[in-house]
Amino acid sequence: MRRDRFVCQMCGDRRSRIKVNGRMRRNFQVDHKVPLFKGGEEFDESNLWTLCIACHLEKTRSEVRERNAAKNAGIL
């Protein structure tokens, strides 16, 4: 997160804390650019980036749909 200067690498959000379900939470999380199920390296720093909660949730939902579609097609 320090490397990315605590800025979401997808949308540019700079807010350090946001209200989630009535509680103040840290806004940033570390995510794998290339998901592990697609061969991304778990501990390779070049595969990690800082995302805000909203972007991380959106990206994760998209990856879950993609992974489920691949499983249903017999690819995974």
N, CA, C and O atoms as a Tripos MOL2 file, in Angstrom:
@<TRIPOS>MOLECULE
protein
  304   303    76     0     0
PROTEIN
NO_CHARGES

@<TRIPOS>ATOM
      1 N           0.8210   -1.1870    0.0000 N.3       1 MET1
      2 CA          0.0000    0.0000    0.0000 C.3       1 MET1
      3 C           0.8690    1.2560    0.0000 C.2       1 MET1
      4 O           0.5420    2.2550   -0.6410 O.2       1 MET1
      5 N           1.9750    1.1850    0.7280 N.am      2 ARG2
      6 CA          2.8870    2.3340    0.7060 C.3       2 ARG2
      7 C           3.4240    2.5720   -0.6970 C.2       2 ARG2
      8 O           3.4940    3.7090   -1.1630 O.2       2 ARG2
      9 N           3.7990    1.4920   -1.3610 N.am      3 ARG3
     10 CA          4.3220    1.6130   -2.7270 C.3       3 ARG3
     11 C           3.3250    2.3360   -3.6240 C.2       3 ARG3
     12 O           3.7150    3.1520   -4.4590 O.2       3 ARG3
     13 N           2.0370    2.0370   -3.4550 N.am      4 ASP4
     14 CA          0.9830    2.6430   -4.2710 C.3       4 ASP4
     15 C           0.4780    3.9540   -3.6740 C.2       4 ASP4
     16 O          -0.5060    4.5210   -4.1490 O.2       4 ASP4
     17 N           1.1520    4.4280   -2.6390 N.am      5 ARG5
     18 CA          0.8440    5.7060   -1.9800 C.3       5 ARG5
     19 C          -0.5810    5.7830   -1.4550 C.2       5 ARG5
     20 O          -1.1950    6.8500   -1.4420 O.2       5 ARG5
     21 N          -1.1060    4.6200   -1.0160 N.am      6 PHE6
     22 CA         -2.4530    4.5470   -0.4500 C.3       6 PHE6
     23 C          -3.4850    5.1770   -1.3920 C.2       6 PHE6
     24 O          -4.3360    5.9680   -0.9840 O.2       6 PHE6
     25 N          -3.3750    4.7940   -2.6660 N.am      7 VAL7
     26 CA         -4.3120    5.2370   -3.6990 C.3       7 VAL7
     27 C          -4.8140    3.9910   -4.4230 C.2       7 VAL7
     28 O          -4.0250    3.1260   -4.8020 O.2       7 VAL7
     29 N          -6.1310    3.9030   -4.6130 N.am      8 CYS8
     30 CA         -6.6920    2.7800   -5.3540 C.3       8 CYS8
     31 C          -6.1420    2.8130   -6.7760 C.2       8 CYS8
     32 O          -6.2110    3.8350   -7.4600 O.2       8 CYS8
     33 N          -5.6030    1.6930   -7.2020 N.am      9 GLN9
     34 CA         -4.9670    1.6150   -8.5110 C.3       9 GLN9
     35 C          -5.9700    1.4260   -9.6480 C.2       9 GLN9
     36 O          -5.5880    1.4340  -10.8190 O.2       9 GLN9
     37 N          -7.2540    1.2560   -9.3100 N.am     10 MET10
     38 CA         -8.2810    1.1610  -10.3530 C.3      10 MET10
     39 C          -9.0060    2.4880  -10.5380 C.2      10 MET10
     40 O          -9.1690    2.9440  -11.6700 O.2      10 MET10
     41 N          -9.4430    3.1140   -9.4500 N.am     11 CYS11
     42 CA        -10.2810    4.3160   -9.5830 C.3      11 CYS11
     43 C          -9.6180    5.5940   -9.0780 C.2      11 CYS11
     44 O         -10.1290    6.6890   -9.3150 O.2      11 CYS11
     45 N          -8.4900    5.4700   -8.3880 N.am     12 GLY12
     46 CA         -7.7820    6.6430   -7.8930 C.3      12 GLY12
     47 C          -8.2820    7.1790   -6.5630 C.2      12 GLY12
     48 O          -7.8400    8.2430   -6.1300 O.2      12 GLY12
     49 N          -9.1920    6.4690   -5.9020 N.am     13 ASP13
     50 CA         -9.7150    6.9050   -4.6010 C.3      13 ASP13
     51 C          -8.5670    7.0700   -3.6140 C.2      13 ASP13
     52 O          -7.6750    6.2260   -3.5400 O.2      13 ASP13
     53 N          -8.5970    8.1590   -2.8590 N.am     14 ARG14
     54 CA         -7.5450    8.4540   -1.8860 C.3      14 ARG14
     55 C          -8.0580    8.4680   -0.4480 C.2      14 ARG14
     56 O          -7.2870    8.7290    0.4750 O.2      14 ARG14
     57 N          -9.3430    8.1920   -0.2430 N.am     15 ARG15
     58 CA         -9.8990    8.2450    1.1190 C.3      15 ARG15
     59 C          -9.3460    7.0970    1.9480 C.2      15 ARG15
     60 O          -9.4700    5.9360    1.5590 O.2      15 ARG15
     61 N          -8.7340    7.4080    3.0890 N.am     16 SER16
     62 CA         -8.1190    6.3700    3.9060 C.3      16 SER16
     63 C          -9.1420    5.5740    4.7000 C.2      16 SER16
     64 O          -8.9220    4.3980    4.9900 O.2      16 SER16
     65 N         -10.2620    6.2020    5.0550 N.am     17 ARG17
     66 CA        -11.2980    5.5160    5.8100 C.3      17 ARG17
     67 C         -12.6550    5.8670    5.2060 C.2      17 ARG17
     68 O         -12.8730    6.9840    4.7370 O.2      17 ARG17
     69 N         -13.5590    4.8920    5.2270 N.am     18 ILE18
     70 CA        -14.9220    5.1160    4.7460 C.3      18 ILE18
     71 C         -15.8870    4.4290    5.7010 C.2      18 ILE18
     72 O         -15.4920    3.5600    6.4780 O.2      18 ILE18
     73 N         -17.1390    4.8190    5.6410 N.am     19 LYS19
     74 CA        -18.1640    4.2020    6.4820 C.3      19 LYS19
     75 C         -18.7530    3.0060    5.7390 C.2      19 LYS19
     76 O         -19.2370    3.1400    4.6160 O.2      19 LYS19
     77 N         -18.7060    1.8310    6.3810 N.am     20 VAL20
     78 CA        -19.2580    0.5960    5.8260 C.3      20 VAL20
     79 C         -20.1850    0.0120    6.8750 C.2      20 VAL20
     80 O         -19.7610   -0.2850    7.9910 O.2      20 VAL20
     81 N         -21.4530   -0.1520    6.5160 N.am     21 ASN21
     82 CA        -22.4490   -0.6830    7.4500 C.3      21 ASN21
     83 C         -22.4500    0.0790    8.7680 C.2      21 ASN21
     84 O         -22.5330   -0.5180    9.8420 O.2      21 ASN21
     85 N         -22.3570    1.4030    8.6780 N.am     22 GLY22
     86 CA        -22.4260    2.2430    9.8650 C.3      22 GLY22
     87 C         -21.1480    2.3490   10.6730 C.2      22 GLY22
     88 O         -21.1220    3.0280   11.6990 O.2      22 GLY22
     89 N         -20.0750    1.6820   10.2270 N.am     23 ARG23
     90 CA        -18.8040    1.7200   10.9660 C.3      23 ARG23
     91 C         -17.6980    2.2370   10.0670 C.2      23 ARG23
     92 O         -17.6880    1.9770    8.8640 O.2      23 ARG23
     93 N         -16.7810    2.9610   10.6500 N.am     24 MET24
     94 CA        -15.6290    3.4580    9.8930 C.3      24 MET24
     95 C         -14.6480    2.3090    9.6820 C.2      24 MET24
     96 O         -14.3030    1.5970   10.6240 O.2      24 MET24
     97 N         -14.2070    2.1380    8.4550 N.am     25 ARG25
     98 CA        -13.2830    1.0620    8.0850 C.3      25 ARG25
     99 C         -12.1470    1.6210    7.2530 C.2      25 ARG25
    100 O         -12.2770    2.6690    6.6210 O.2      25 ARG25
    101 N         -11.0270    0.9050    7.2620 N.am     26 ARG26
    102 CA         -9.9500    1.2550    6.3360 C.3      26 ARG26
    103 C         -10.4590    1.0370    4.9230 C.2      26 ARG26
    104 O         -11.1440    0.0520    4.6490 O.2      26 ARG26
    105 N         -10.1270    1.9480    4.0340 N.am     27 ASN27
    106 CA        -10.6420    1.8820    2.6730 C.3      27 ASN27
    107 C          -9.7920    1.0270    1.7420 C.2      27 ASN27
    108 O         -10.2530    0.6640    0.6600 O.2      27 ASN27
    109 N          -8.5730    0.6990    2.1280 N.am     28 PHE28
    110 CA         -7.6850    0.0250    1.1870 C.3      28 PHE28
    111 C          -7.4040   -1.4230    1.5560 C.2      28 PHE28
    112 O          -7.3100   -1.7870    2.7280 O.2      28 PHE28
    113 N          -7.2730   -2.2320    0.5160 N.am     29 GLN29
    114 CA         -6.9510   -3.6470    0.6590 C.3      29 GLN29
    115 C          -5.9260   -4.0010   -0.4060 C.2      29 GLN29
    116 O          -5.8190   -3.3190   -1.4250 O.2      29 GLN29
    117 N          -5.1800   -5.0620   -0.1690 N.am     30 VAL30
    118 CA         -4.2040   -5.5400   -1.1470 C.3      30 VAL30
    119 C          -4.8490   -6.6820   -1.9240 C.2      30 VAL30
    120 O          -5.4900   -7.5600   -1.3470 O.2      30 VAL30
    121 N          -4.6690   -6.6560   -3.2340 N.am     31 ASP31
    122 CA         -5.2950   -7.6400   -4.1090 C.3      31 ASP31
    123 C          -4.2680   -8.1760   -5.0940 C.2      31 ASP31
    124 O          -3.2870   -7.5040   -5.4100 O.2      31 ASP31
    125 N          -4.5020   -9.3910   -5.5760 N.am     32 HIS32
    126 CA         -3.6640   -9.9610   -6.6330 C.3      32 HIS32
    127 C          -4.1610   -9.4390   -7.9760 C.2      32 HIS32
    128 O          -5.3400   -9.5850   -8.2980 O.2      32 HIS32
    129 N          -3.2810   -8.8390   -8.7540 N.am     33 LYS33
    130 CA         -3.6580   -8.3630  -10.0930 C.3      33 LYS33
    131 C          -4.1360   -9.5350  -10.9380 C.2      33 LYS33
    132 O          -5.2230   -9.4940  -11.5150 O.2      33 LYS33
    133 N          -3.3190  -10.5750  -11.0080 N.am     34 VAL34
    134 CA         -3.6980  -11.8110  -11.6980 C.3      34 VAL34
    135 C          -4.1100  -12.7890  -10.6120 C.2      34 VAL34
    136 O          -3.2830  -13.1730   -9.7850 O.2      34 VAL34
    137 N          -5.3820  -13.2030  -10.5960 N.am     35 PRO35
    138 CA         -5.8580  -14.0960   -9.5400 C.3      35 PRO35
    139 C          -5.0520  -15.4010   -9.4870 C.2      35 PRO35
    140 O          -4.5110  -15.8610  -10.4920 O.2      35 PRO35
    141 N          -4.9920  -15.9670   -8.3070 N.am     36 LEU36
    142 CA         -4.2440  -17.2130   -8.1190 C.3      36 LEU36
    143 C          -4.8030  -18.3280   -9.0030 C.2      36 LEU36
    144 O          -4.0430  -19.1460   -9.5210 O.2      36 LEU36
    145 N          -6.1310  -18.3650   -9.1800 N.am     37 PHE37
    146 CA         -6.7170  -19.4340   -9.9980 C.3      37 PHE37
    147 C          -6.3530  -19.3030  -11.4710 C.2      37 PHE37
    148 O          -6.5280  -20.2480  -12.2410 O.2      37 PHE37
    149 N          -5.8430  -18.1290  -11.8690 N.am     38 LYS38
    150 CA         -5.3940  -17.9290  -13.2490 C.3      38 LYS38
    151 C          -3.8770  -17.9860  -13.3520 C.2      38 LYS38
    152 O          -3.3060  -17.6280  -14.3820 O.2      38 LYS38
    153 N          -3.2270  -18.4350  -12.2840 N.am     39 GLY39
    154 CA         -1.7820  -18.6030  -12.3300 C.3      39 GLY39
    155 C          -0.9810  -17.4530  -11.7520 C.2      39 GLY39
    156 O           0.2450  -17.4390  -11.8610 O.2      39 GLY39
    157 N          -1.6560  -16.4830  -11.1350 N.am     40 GLY40
    158 CA         -0.9520  -15.3710  -10.5150 C.3      40 GLY40
    159 C          -0.0970  -15.8420   -9.3460 C.2      40 GLY40
    160 O          -0.4550  -16.7800   -8.6340 O.2      40 GLY40
    161 N           1.0190  -15.1850   -9.1640 N.am     41 GLU41
    162 CA          1.9370  -15.5450   -8.0800 C.3      41 GLU41
    163 C           1.4540  -14.9450   -6.7640 C.2      41 GLU41
    164 O           1.1660  -13.7510   -6.6850 O.2      41 GLU41
    165 N           1.3700  -15.7810   -5.7360 N.am     42 GLU42
    166 CA          0.8130  -15.3600   -4.4550 C.3      42 GLU42
    167 C           1.6550  -14.3050   -3.7440 C.2      42 GLU42
    168 O           1.1040  -13.3490   -3.1980 O.2      42 GLU42
    169 N           2.9780  -14.4580   -3.7410 N.am     43 PHE43
    170 CA          3.8320  -13.5630   -2.9650 C.3      43 PHE43
    171 C           4.7080  -12.6560   -3.8270 C.2      43 PHE43
    172 O           5.6210  -12.0140   -3.3080 O.2      43 PHE43
    173 N           4.4490  -12.5920   -5.1120 N.am     44 ASP44
    174 CA          5.2090  -11.7220   -6.0140 C.3      44 ASP44
    175 C           4.6630  -10.3000   -5.8970 C.2      44 ASP44
    176 O           3.5080  -10.0490   -6.2430 O.2      44 ASP44
    177 N           5.4800   -9.3770   -5.4150 N.am     45 GLU45
    178 CA          5.0070   -8.0080   -5.2070 C.3      45 GLU45
    179 C           4.5070   -7.3520   -6.4910 C.2      45 GLU45
    180 O           3.6430   -6.4760   -6.4370 O.2      45 GLU45
    181 N           5.0310   -7.7580   -7.6330 N.am     46 SER46
    182 CA          4.5560   -7.1680   -8.8870 C.3      46 SER46
    183 C           3.1420   -7.6430   -9.2320 C.2      46 SER46
    184 O           2.5040   -7.0810  -10.1220 O.2      46 SER46
    185 N           2.6470   -8.6730   -8.5360 N.am     47 ASN47
    186 CA          1.2900   -9.1590   -8.7410 C.3      47 ASN47
    187 C           0.3280   -8.6170   -7.6800 C.2      47 ASN47
    188 O          -0.8290   -9.0340   -7.6270 O.2      47 ASN47
    189 N           0.7900   -7.7040   -6.8470 N.am     48 LEU48
    190 CA         -0.0530   -7.1350   -5.8010 C.3      48 LEU48
    191 C          -0.2880   -5.6590   -6.0880 C.2      48 LEU48
    192 O           0.5900   -4.9650   -6.6010 O.2      48 LEU48
    193 N          -1.4880   -5.1880   -5.7490 N.am     49 TRP49
    194 CA         -1.7850   -3.7740   -5.8830 C.3      49 TRP49
    195 C          -2.8100   -3.3590   -4.8380 C.2      49 TRP49
    196 O          -3.4840   -4.1970   -4.2380 O.2      49 TRP49
    197 N          -2.9120   -2.0620   -4.6340 N.am     50 THR50
    198 CA         -3.8180   -1.4920   -3.6510 C.3      50 THR50
    199 C          -5.1370   -1.1520   -4.3280 C.2      50 THR50
    200 O          -5.1710   -0.4770   -5.3560 O.2      50 THR50
    201 N          -6.2240   -1.6350   -3.7260 N.am     51 LEU51
    202 CA         -7.5580   -1.3110   -4.2270 C.3      51 LEU51
    203 C          -8.4150   -0.8000   -3.0760 C.2      51 LEU51
    204 O          -8.2470   -1.2040   -1.9260 O.2      51 LEU51
    205 N          -9.3440    0.1030   -3.4140 N.am     52 CYS52
    206 CA        -10.3210    0.5330   -2.4140 C.3      52 CYS52
    207 C         -11.3210   -0.6120   -2.2340 C.2      52 CYS52
    208 O         -11.3840   -1.5280   -3.0530 O.2      52 CYS52
    209 N         -12.0870   -0.5470   -1.1720 N.am     53 ILE53
    210 CA        -13.0550   -1.6100   -0.8840 C.3      53 ILE53
    211 C         -14.0100   -1.8180   -2.0620 C.2      53 ILE53
    212 O         -14.2820   -2.9560   -2.4440 O.2      53 ILE53
    213 N         -14.5190   -0.7300   -2.6350 N.am     54 ALA54
    214 CA        -15.5030   -0.8450   -3.7260 C.3      54 ALA54
    215 C         -14.9140   -1.5400   -4.9540 C.2      54 ALA54
    216 O         -15.5440   -2.4320   -5.5240 O.2      54 ALA54
    217 N         -13.7210   -1.1390   -5.3590 N.am     55 CYS55
    218 CA        -13.0920   -1.7540   -6.5360 C.3      55 CYS55
    219 C         -12.7170   -3.2090   -6.2550 C.2      55 CYS55
    220 O         -12.8650   -4.0640   -7.1290 O.2      55 CYS55
    221 N         -12.2370   -3.4940   -5.0510 N.am     56 HIS56
    222 CA        -11.8720   -4.8650   -4.7040 C.3      56 HIS56
    223 C         -13.0990   -5.7640   -4.7540 C.2      56 HIS56
    224 O         -13.0320   -6.8800   -5.2700 O.2      56 HIS56
    225 N         -14.2210   -5.2850   -4.2210 N.am     57 LEU57
    226 CA        -15.4540   -6.0660   -4.2420 C.3      57 LEU57
    227 C         -15.9160   -6.3070   -5.6790 C.2      57 LEU57
    228 O         -16.2860   -7.4270   -6.0320 O.2      57 LEU57
    229 N         -15.8940   -5.2700   -6.5030 N.am     58 GLU58
    230 CA        -16.3000   -5.4060   -7.9040 C.3      58 GLU58
    231 C         -15.4010   -6.4000   -8.6430 C.2      58 GLU58
    232 O         -15.8950   -7.2520   -9.3820 O.2      58 GLU58
    233 N         -14.0930   -6.2950   -8.4470 N.am     59 LYS59
    234 CA        -13.1490   -7.1900   -9.1110 C.3      59 LYS59
    235 C         -13.3340   -8.6300   -8.6320 C.2      59 LYS59
    236 O         -13.3100   -9.5620   -9.4350 O.2      59 LYS59
    237 N         -13.5180   -8.8080   -7.3370 N.am     60 THR60
    238 CA        -13.7080  -10.1500   -6.7840 C.3      60 THR60
    239 C         -14.9830  -10.7880   -7.3210 C.2      60 THR60
    240 O         -14.9790  -11.9640   -7.6850 O.2      60 THR60
    241 N         -16.0650  -10.0320   -7.3730 N.am     61 ARG61
    242 CA        -17.3250  -10.5710   -7.9240 C.3      61 ARG61
    243 C         -17.1510  -11.0140   -9.3650 C.2      61 ARG61
    244 O         -17.6450  -12.0710   -9.7590 O.2      61 ARG61
    245 N         -16.4540  -10.2150  -10.1440 N.am     62 SER62
    246 CA        -16.2010  -10.5470  -11.5460 C.3      62 SER62
    247 C         -15.3700  -11.8280  -11.6570 C.2      62 SER62
    248 O         -15.6560  -12.6890  -12.4890 O.2      62 SER62
    249 N         -14.3470  -11.9480  -10.8170 N.am     63 GLU63
    250 CA        -13.4930  -13.1440  -10.8490 C.3      63 GLU63
    251 C         -14.2440  -14.3900  -10.4020 C.2      63 GLU63
    252 O         -14.0030  -15.4770  -10.9280 O.2      63 GLU63
    253 N         -15.1480  -14.2510   -9.4420 N.am     64 VAL64
    254 CA        -15.9490  -15.4010   -8.9870 C.3      64 VAL64
    255 C         -16.8400  -15.8790  -10.1270 C.2      64 VAL64
    256 O         -16.9550  -17.0810  -10.3680 O.2      64 VAL64
    257 N         -17.4780  -14.9270  -10.8340 N.am     65 ARG65
    258 CA        -18.3190  -15.3150  -11.9820 C.3      65 ARG65
    259 C         -17.4790  -16.0160  -13.0500 C.2      65 ARG65
    260 O         -17.8900  -17.0320  -13.6090 O.2      65 ARG65
    261 N         -16.3120  -15.4660  -13.3210 N.am     66 GLU66
    262 CA        -15.4220  -16.0490  -14.3380 C.3      66 GLU66
    263 C         -14.9570  -17.4480  -13.9360 C.2      66 GLU66
    264 O         -14.9410  -18.3650  -14.7570 O.2      66 GLU66
    265 N         -14.5820  -17.6000  -12.6710 N.am     67 ARG67
    266 CA        -14.1230  -18.9070  -12.1860 C.3      67 ARG67
    267 C         -15.2550  -19.9280  -12.2300 C.2      67 ARG67
    268 O         -15.0420  -21.0730  -12.6290 O.2      67 ARG67
    269 N         -16.4630  -19.5210  -11.8220 N.am     68 ASN68
    270 CA        -17.6080  -20.4400  -11.8620 C.3      68 ASN68
    271 C         -17.9540  -20.8390  -13.2910 C.2      68 ASN68
    272 O         -18.2820  -21.9980  -13.5450 O.2      68 ASN68
    273 N         -17.8860  -19.8990  -14.2250 N.am     69 ALA69
    274 CA        -18.1590  -20.2110  -15.6290 C.3      69 ALA69
    275 C         -17.1290  -21.2070  -16.1600 C.2      69 ALA69
    276 O         -17.4800  -22.1290  -16.8960 O.2      69 ALA69
    277 N         -15.8630  -21.0250  -15.7890 N.am     70 ALA70
    278 CA        -14.8120  -21.9390  -16.2310 C.3      70 ALA70
    279 C         -15.0240  -23.3310  -15.6440 C.2      70 ALA70
    280 O         -14.8290  -24.3340  -16.3310 O.2      70 ALA70
    281 N         -15.4220  -23.3950  -14.3770 N.am     71 LYS71
    282 CA        -15.6960  -24.7010  -13.7500 C.3      71 LYS71
    283 C         -16.8560  -25.3930  -14.4510 C.2      71 LYS71
    284 O         -16.7970  -26.5900  -14.7320 O.2      71 LYS71
    285 N         -17.9130  -24.6340  -14.7300 N.am     72 ASN72
    286 CA        -19.1000  -25.2220  -15.3890 C.3      72 ASN72
    287 C         -18.7820  -25.6800  -16.8060 C.2      72 ASN72
    288 O         -19.4090  -26.6110  -17.3100 O.2      72 ASN72
    289 N         -17.8230  -25.0400  -17.4490 N.am     73 ALA73
    290 CA        -17.4230  -25.4250  -18.8050 C.3      73 ALA73
    291 C         -16.3690  -26.5420  -18.7790 C.2      73 ALA73
    292 O         -15.9440  -27.0300  -19.8260 O.2      73 ALA73
    293 N         -15.9570  -26.9380  -17.5750 N.am     74 GLY74
    294 CA        -14.9630  -28.0020  -17.4410 C.3      74 GLY74
    295 C         -13.5500  -27.5540  -17.7070 C.2      74 GLY74
    296 O         -12.6690  -28.3880  -17.9180 O.2      74 GLY74
    297 N         -13.3070  -26.2490  -17.7040 N.am     75 ILE75
    298 CA        -11.9690  -25.7300  -17.9610 C.3      75 ILE75
    299 C         -11.1070  -25.8000  -16.7100 C.2      75 ILE75
    300 O          -9.9050  -26.0500  -16.8040 O.2      75 ILE75
    301 N         -11.6940  -25.5860  -15.5550 N.am     76 LEU76
    302 CA        -10.9440  -25.6620  -14.2990 C.3      76 LEU76
    303 C         -11.2440  -26.9630  -13.5710 C.2      76 LEU76
    304 O         -10.7030  -27.2060  -12.4920 O.2      76 LEU76
@<TRIPOS>BOND
     1     1     2 1
     2     2     3 1
     3     3     4 2
     4     3     5 am
     5     5     6 1
     6     6     7 1
     7     7     8 2
     8     7     9 am
     9     9    10 1
    10    10    11 1
    11    11    12 2
    12    11    13 am
    13    13    14 1
    14    14    15 1
    15    15    16 2
    16    15    17 am
    17    17    18 1
    18    18    19 1
    19    19    20 2
    20    19    21 am
    21    21    22 1
    22    22    23 1
    23    23    24 2
    24    23    25 am
    25    25    26 1
    26    26    27 1
    27    27    28 2
    28    27    29 am
    29    29    30 1
    30    30    31 1
    31    31    32 2
    32    31    33 am
    33    33    34 1
    34    34    35 1
    35    35    36 2
    36    35    37 am
    37    37    38 1
    38    38    39 1
    39    39    40 2
    40    39    41 am
    41    41    42 1
    42    42    43 1
    43    43    44 2
    44    43    45 am
    45    45    46 1
    46    46    47 1
    47    47    48 2
    48    47    49 am
    49    49    50 1
    50    50    51 1
    51    51    52 2
    52    51    53 am
    53    53    54 1
    54    54    55 1
    55    55    56 2
    56    55    57 am
    57    57    58 1
    58    58    59 1
    59    59    60 2
    60    59    61 am
    61    61    62 1
    62    62    63 1
    63    63    64 2
    64    63    65 am
    65    65    66 1
    66    66    67 1
    67    67    68 2
    68    67    69 am
    69    69    70 1
    70    70    71 1
    71    71    72 2
    72    71    73 am
    73    73    74 1
    74    74    75 1
    75    75    76 2
    76    75    77 am
    77    77    78 1
    78    78    79 1
    79    79    80 2
    80    79    81 am
    81    81    82 1
    82    82    83 1
    83    83    84 2
    84    83    85 am
    85    85    86 1
    86    86    87 1
    87    87    88 2
    88    87    89 am
    89    89    90 1
    90    90    91 1
    91    91    92 2
    92    91    93 am
    93    93    94 1
    94    94    95 1
    95    95    96 2
    96    95    97 am
    97    97    98 1
    98    98    99 1
    99    99   100 2
   100    99   101 am
   101   101   102 1
   102   102   103 1
   103   103   104 2
   104   103   105 am
   105   105   106 1
   106   106   107 1
   107   107   108 2
   108   107   109 am
   109   109   110 1
   110   110   111 1
   111   111   112 2
   112   111   113 am
   113   113   114 1
   114   114   115 1
   115   115   116 2
   116   115   117 am
   117   117   118 1
   118   118   119 1
   119   119   120 2
   120   119   121 am
   121   121   122 1
   122   122   123 1
   123   123   124 2
   124   123   125 am
   125   125   126 1
   126   126   127 1
   127   127   128 2
   128   127   129 am
   129   129   130 1
   130   130   131 1
   131   131   132 2
   132   131   133 am
   133   133   134 1
   134   134   135 1
   135   135   136 2
   136   135   137 am
   137   137   138 1
   138   138   139 1
   139   139   140 2
   140   139   141 am
   141   141   142 1
   142   142   143 1
   143   143   144 2
   144   143   145 am
   145   145   146 1
   146   146   147 1
   147   147   148 2
   148   147   149 am
   149   149   150 1
   150   150   151 1
   151   151   152 2
   152   151   153 am
   153   153   154 1
   154   154   155 1
   155   155   156 2
   156   155   157 am
   157   157   158 1
   158   158   159 1
   159   159   160 2
   160   159   161 am
   161   161   162 1
   162   162   163 1
   163   163   164 2
   164   163   165 am
   165   165   166 1
   166   166   167 1
   167   167   168 2
   168   167   169 am
   169   169   170 1
   170   170   171 1
   171   171   172 2
   172   171   173 am
   173   173   174 1
   174   174   175 1
   175   175   176 2
   176   175   177 am
   177   177   178 1
   178   178   179 1
   179   179   180 2
   180   179   181 am
   181   181   182 1
   182   182   183 1
   183   183   184 2
   184   183   185 am
   185   185   186 1
   186   186   187 1
   187   187   188 2
   188   187   189 am
   189   189   190 1
   190   190   191 1
   191   191   192 2
   192   191   193 am
   193   193   194 1
   194   194   195 1
   195   195   196 2
   196   195   197 am
   197   197   198 1
   198   198   199 1
   199   199   200 2
   200   199   201 am
   201   201   202 1
   202   202   203 1
   203   203   204 2
   204   203   205 am
   205   205   206 1
   206   206   207 1
   207   207   208 2
   208   207   209 am
   209   209   210 1
   210   210   211 1
   211   211   212 2
   212   211   213 am
   213   213   214 1
   214   214   215 1
   215   215   216 2
   216   215   217 am
   217   217   218 1
   218   218   219 1
   219   219   220 2
   220   219   221 am
   221   221   222 1
   222   222   223 1
   223   223   224 2
   224   223   225 am
   225   225   226 1
   226   226   227 1
   227   227   228 2
   228   227   229 am
   229   229   230 1
   230   230   231 1
   231   231   232 2
   232   231   233 am
   233   233   234 1
   234   234   235 1
   235   235   236 2
   236   235   237 am
   237   237   238 1
   238   238   239 1
   239   239   240 2
   240   239   241 am
   241   241   242 1
   242   242   243 1
   243   243   244 2
   244   243   245 am
   245   245   246 1
   246   246   247 1
   247   247   248 2
   248   247   249 am
   249   249   250 1
   250   250   251 1
   251   251   252 2
   252   251   253 am
   253   253   254 1
   254   254   255 1
   255   255   256 2
   256   255   257 am
   257   257   258 1
   258   258   259 1
   259   259   260 2
   260   259   261 am
   261   261   262 1
   262   262   263 1
   263   263   264 2
   264   263   265 am
   265   265   266 1
   266   266   267 1
   267   267   268 2
   268   267   269 am
   269   269   270 1
   270   270   271 1
   271   271   272 2
   272   271   273 am
   273   273   274 1
   274   274   275 1
   275   275   276 2
   276   275   277 am
   277   277   278 1
   278   278   279 1
   279   279   280 2
   280   279   281 am
   281   281   282 1
   282   282   283 1
   283   283   284 2
   284   283   285 am
   285   285   286 1
   286   286   287 1
   287   287   288 2
   288   287   289 am
   289   289   290 1
   290   290   291 1
   291   291   292 2
   292   291   293 am
   293   293   294 1
   294   294   295 1
   295   295   296 2
   296   295   297 am
   297   297   298 1
   298   298   299 1
   299   299   300 2
   300   299   301 am
   301   301   302 1
   302   302   303 1
   303   303   304 2
@<TRIPOS>SUBSTRUCTURE
     1 MET1         2 RESIDUE 1 A MET
     2 ARG2         6 RESIDUE 1 A ARG
     3 ARG3        10 RESIDUE 1 A ARG
     4 ASP4        14 RESIDUE 1 A ASP
     5 ARG5        18 RESIDUE 1 A ARG
     6 PHE6        22 RESIDUE 1 A PHE
     7 VAL7        26 RESIDUE 1 A VAL
     8 CYS8        30 RESIDUE 1 A CYS
     9 GLN9        34 RESIDUE 1 A GLN
    10 MET10       38 RESIDUE 1 A MET
    11 CYS11       42 RESIDUE 1 A CYS
    12 GLY12       46 RESIDUE 1 A GLY
    13 ASP13       50 RESIDUE 1 A ASP
    14 ARG14       54 RESIDUE 1 A ARG
    15 ARG15       58 RESIDUE 1 A ARG
    16 SER16       62 RESIDUE 1 A SER
    17 ARG17       66 RESIDUE 1 A ARG
    18 ILE18       70 RESIDUE 1 A ILE
    19 LYS19       74 RESIDUE 1 A LYS
    20 VAL20       78 RESIDUE 1 A VAL
    21 ASN21       82 RESIDUE 1 A ASN
    22 GLY22       86 RESIDUE 1 A GLY
    23 ARG23       90 RESIDUE 1 A ARG
    24 MET24       94 RESIDUE 1 A MET
    25 ARG25       98 RESIDUE 1 A ARG
    26 ARG26      102 RESIDUE 1 A ARG
    27 ASN27      106 RESIDUE 1 A ASN
    28 PHE28      110 RESIDUE 1 A PHE
    29 GLN29      114 RESIDUE 1 A GLN
    30 VAL30      118 RESIDUE 1 A VAL
    31 ASP31      122 RESIDUE 1 A ASP
    32 HIS32      126 RESIDUE 1 A HIS
    33 LYS33      130 RESIDUE 1 A LYS
    34 VAL34      134 RESIDUE 1 A VAL
    35 PRO35      138 RESIDUE 1 A PRO
    36 LEU36      142 RESIDUE 1 A LEU
    37 PHE37      146 RESIDUE 1 A PHE
    38 LYS38      150 RESIDUE 1 A LYS
    39 GLY39      154 RESIDUE 1 A GLY
    40 GLY40      158 RESIDUE 1 A GLY
    41 GLU41      162 RESIDUE 1 A GLU
    42 GLU42      166 RESIDUE 1 A GLU
    43 PHE43      170 RESIDUE 1 A PHE
    44 ASP44      174 RESIDUE 1 A ASP
    45 GLU45      178 RESIDUE 1 A GLU
    46 SER46      182 RESIDUE 1 A SER
    47 ASN47      186 RESIDUE 1 A ASN
    48 LEU48      190 RESIDUE 1 A LEU
    49 TRP49      194 RESIDUE 1 A TRP
    50 THR50      198 RESIDUE 1 A THR
    51 LEU51      202 RESIDUE 1 A LEU
    52 CYS52      206 RESIDUE 1 A CYS
    53 ILE53      210 RESIDUE 1 A ILE
    54 ALA54      214 RESIDUE 1 A ALA
    55 CYS55      218 RESIDUE 1 A CYS
    56 HIS56      222 RESIDUE 1 A HIS
    57 LEU57      226 RESIDUE 1 A LEU
    58 GLU58      230 RESIDUE 1 A GLU
    59 LYS59      234 RESIDUE 1 A LYS
    60 THR60      238 RESIDUE 1 A THR
    61 ARG61      242 RESIDUE 1 A ARG
    62 SER62      246 RESIDUE 1 A SER
    63 GLU63      250 RESIDUE 1 A GLU
    64 VAL64      254 RESIDUE 1 A VAL
    65 ARG65      258 RESIDUE 1 A ARG
    66 GLU66      262 RESIDUE 1 A GLU
    67 ARG67      266 RESIDUE 1 A ARG
    68 ASN68      270 RESIDUE 1 A ASN
    69 ALA69      274 RESIDUE 1 A ALA
    70 ALA70      278 RESIDUE 1 A ALA
    71 LYS71      282 RESIDUE 1 A LYS
    72 ASN72      286 RESIDUE 1 A ASN
    73 ALA73      290 RESIDUE 1 A ALA
    74 GLY74      294 RESIDUE 1 A GLY
    75 ILE75      298 RESIDUE 1 A ILE
    76 LEU76      302 RESIDUE 1 A LEU
